[in-house]
Amino acid sequence: MDNEQILDHIGALVREEHALRDREGGLTDDERVRLRTLEVQLDQCWDLLRQRRAKSEYGDNPDNAATRPPGEVEGYLS
């Protein structure tokens, strides 16, 4: 997946996330699980994009970047 494809995927995930957050009347249990899944997937996509950009900037092949597992991406400290 190249940077443009990752950004397109991020856009689709964000649209779905906003649709769920904008629902009136609250979310079902399944929708809450889906929302959490979307949040994790977005974090993974942003992380992958940052990896790719860093590799490109420093002369490495961006295709060597890989999606990190949720526990690693979600465990970052601010």
N, C-alpha and C positions, 0 to 999 in steps of 0.2 A: 504494500500500500504506500503510495507516495504522499507528500505533504498535502496536496490538493484533495486527495481522496479522504485523508484523515480529517481535514477541515470540513468537508462535505458530511462526513459521518458525525462529527461533532454537532454540526448544524441540525441534523435530523434528530439526534439525541436531545438537544436543547429544546427543539420544538415539542417533542413528546413530553419532556419534563415540564415545560410551561403549560401544556394542555392539562396535565394531571394536577399541577399546582393551582390552576385557574378554575378547577371544578368546584361548583357550589355544592354544598351539602356534605362535604367530607369525602374521604376516600374509603374504599373497601379495604379489607386486609390484603387482598391480592394487589390492589393498586399501590398500597404503601410499600409492599415488597418490590413491586416494579419500580417505583420511584427511587428506592434505595439502590436497586440494581443500576438504574440509569446514572445515579450520582457516581457510583464506583466506575462504571464504564467511561464516563466523562473524565474522571481523574486519570484513568489509564490512557485515554486518548491524548489528553494534554501532556502527560508525561512522555508518551511515545513521540509526540511532535517536538517537545523540547529536546529529547535525545537526538532525534534526527537533525534538528537545526544545529545542535552543538557539534555533532559529528561532521556535518558539512563545513561548519565554520573552522574547524581545526584539521581539515584535510582528510578526515576518515570517511568511509563509505556510509551514508545514512541508511542504506539497506541493512546494515549490521545492527541497527537498533531493534529492540524487541520489546513487546508488551510485557510489562512486569506484573507479577501476581498481585491481586487485590490487597493482600496483607502488607506487601511491601509499599505499594503506592499509598495506601490509606494510613500507613504508619509514619509518614513524613512528619517532621516537626516544622512548624512555621518559624 
